Amino acid sequence: MNLDEKVDIKENSIYNLNPDLLSILLYDNTTKRNIIWATDMYENRGFGYETNSQITIDKITGRLGQVIKPRIKKSKQEQDKRIKVKAEVFTPSWICNEQNNLADSSWFEKMDIFNKSEGTTWKTNKNKVQFSNNKTWHDYVDSVRLEISCGEAPYLVSRYDTTTGDIIPIIDRIGLLDRKLRIVNENTNDKNEWYENVLKAYKSIYGFEWQGDSLLIARENLLYTFMDYYIDRFNEEPNIQQLKEIATIISWNIFQMDGLKFVIPNSCKNEIKINYTLFGEEKIENECLGCKKGNIKTHNGIYVKIMNWNTNKQIKFLSLFNRKK
Ligand SMILES: C[S@@+](CC[C@H](N)C(=O)[O-])C[C@H]1O[C@@H](n2cnc3c(N)ncnc32)[C@H](O)[C@@H]1O
């Protein structure tokens, strides 16, 4: 892997590694189809690039292998348009770090566990992380985290700073998943134990995003993070079976959703159909009541499903907010 690919992961590389791997990363477990573009930035490329079209392998590989680029590699004009249309501004790594440190201070009831922030950078604490207050390292690995509107997922993984493109060495990474992987590294001895706990770490990390290109990049960033840590730990590459297993968890946990409605973006329908009958015209209005009344429970779009890995059952994301205390 060359340095440039550390930032701009090439869909051709994933495809060449194994075509199924790219299929898994493009899969939407709610619709049982592929994720959609959900942005009009690609429409001028023609058929298959429309806002509500699925992102398919043929549209992003081969000679089209450069179509999807991370925000840092997009043109200034494209970046500006995305700010206007979808408020796409990414958070610098040092701010993600400070916020993730806050979450950890609350979990550990202690400050500066993984690093100490210093202005717009941080100093990594290289000592083995200690656990107390009846909390174990397993509890930390299992504790659930979610990045809302995750873009390229800078709060979850930090292979590069999404605002500068600077590469971050593994030891200094600050994402919520990076922290769990460090804990797994520090507390496991053999390959099986390591891998088993890494699977748990991935199952506990969630993120959602509207725009399909950013979502795919977020998924790729999580997959390449696995490769980085595996190679760093074992001095060899993970096998395809492992990559597919991790990719499958990622495709469940990093999902496409309109975070204001909990449905697949643009899936609510507001149509008026005219039926011609013997007695004249009959107007059938199919209006989304959720959109009309701002009621999160009554959208007629496709409610997103996520996986509850404890029960291995699919649940609606919406159901997380319906629970009685
Ligand atoms: C300010 S960026 C933040 C991205 C990332 N979390 C970060 O901190 O760098 C906002 C992101 O929210 C996404 N977004 C905007 N409206 C959304 C919605 N209704 N549901 C889900 N994501 C949305 C945009 O596509 C964009 O990637």
The ligand as an ORCA input file, in Angstrom:
! r2SCAN-3c Opt
* xyz 0 1
  C     -20.454     18.501      9.875
  S     -20.280     16.964      8.964
  C     -19.609     15.968     10.243
  C     -18.923     14.727      9.765
  C     -18.110     13.989     10.830
  N     -18.930     13.531     11.923
  C     -17.028     14.910     11.387
  O     -17.154     15.323     12.536
  O     -16.074     15.180     10.685
  C     -21.935     16.577      8.881
  C     -22.253     15.266      8.146
  O     -23.637     15.041      8.359
  C     -24.183     14.477      7.193
  N     -25.629     14.769      7.252
  C     -26.277     15.939      6.977
  N     -27.605     15.800      7.200
  C     -27.792     14.523      7.646
  C     -28.939     13.781      8.051
  N     -30.169     14.305      8.050
  N     -28.759     12.507      8.440
  C     -27.530     11.927      8.440
  N     -26.401     12.578      8.075
  C     -26.537     13.866      7.686
  C     -23.452     15.142      6.060
  O     -23.503     14.365      4.891
  C     -22.045     15.287      6.653
  O     -21.240     14.177      6.304
*
